[in-house]
Structures are given as C-alpha cells and as structure tokens.
Amino acid sequence: MRHPQSGEYVDPRELAPPFDAHKVLDELGLNQETLKAMHERLARHGGLGGEDPLGDWHMLIRMAPAKQRAKQRGRARRAQDAYDAAEMLRRFYYDLTGELLLNPDDLFDLSDKSWKKRLFGKWPTLSYTRADLAVELRLRDLHPHQVHIVVEGETEEIVCRRVCSRS
C-alpha cells in the first residue's frame, strides 16, 4: 500500500494503529489450531485432486502478477481464490506465531522438502523473488533465457524446427 503523504510503498502493518494479530484472533473468536485447520482446508481445496486444473504449475502461477491471475476463469480461478485465502491465513498465522505454514503444493509433497532448500537456497519462505521464479521456470524446462515456441500440430513443428536449425 502507498503511504498517504509520501506516496512510498509501506507495509500496512507499519502504519498506526499497529496490527495486533492476537487481538484480531480473539475478536474473531478463533484459536491458532482453528486458524491452522482453516488454512489447510483452503489450501487443499484448490490443490491436487481438487479444483486446480493447473496442478503442478501452482507456484509458477502464484508468482505471476495478480492482474494476470485474475484473468483465470472457472476451476482455475476458484483454485486461485482458495490459494489467496489460504495465503492470507498463512501470513496471519505467521504474525501470530512466527511459524510458516505450508504452501498448498507442499501439502501434497510427501518428501522431506530438502530439495526446495537446495534449489531455492532458503525454505520455507514467506515470499518469493525473481531468482525463485527463475528456479520454478527451470523446474518446468522453461528456462528464462531460452526461446519457447508453442505449436499446434505436426506441420508447425516441422517448420519451426527447420527455421531454428538454420539460425
């Protein structure tokens, strides 16, 4: 959000009155375990086997600008809405406890998730960087410094291969 006087970007929690996560939790009549369960339910709602037709592309889609994600429709949009709600609860829980709940794709990853720390250099994390986006692109063979051509059929593939082989 932008500061009303300076126009600079500021974290809303830095503006007065200060955000008191425990007070908000009490006002809502919730406890930390209920909040954690709500987060997991929302995260799973859109996840694998749920609403999200984009499945394994979860983090790549989440790293796209909100304006682009808002263009989605149908099941993909419902999944992203559930992820947005889960992310709000994840951040609220972090404000309460300092503990990061799992991202939706992590709920379905049955590994010890050490591969994420190896690839991203840190994990878990509250937010992602451009470097993290490059890692996600490489994981899907969409390296950011390559040209990608999507073709409809056999003829286009033949033409594109011939054109690319001559350059």
Steps between C-alpha positions, in 0.01 A plus 500: 500500500616856441555743787241781476754784533822369344356271233769243594410133529459396864396184674149572637608345832746789545222760502321602820323342674736205512363164390444272797447150364409354840233766553352430156500126570312563827253734325426226247449244776759267349808323628826413326402138434172605337687751285752233399219259406324771296825567312549133419138455388525797262843396372374147431176627344676617187788253508565171328181301469300813576409806298835589342528377140850653487629258765880484503527854367379639833803706600566627149142626479523646854810695394312660210369852557158514669363680195588197285363248752173697508446415132449134584148360489314193619678238709839670459360826643327321789827327585691830493236662723543215750880543483466876558284437806743234627789745450322765708455248781862384460626855547261561791624179667857617443417832670361302796770237539802579282441154344441458127224262401550296185418631154224302326744311277704402807198329657507247217880458496567198719879546488701666777504808271879530524504536121330839540773630730761369254333667199376823658781548755242559771186325602244551624457860396226758537544646153683422181750695289583528131777245559236260637295557186802400289529178705129422445541560127802268484308231692248499214761521224401861433841654561465879489781543249367263237247550226185293530272432208159346542362335188165345420592209284752303304538748213579794731750286689681405177512862381623630836772234522622587150500874568681456832760264354603765243571775754 
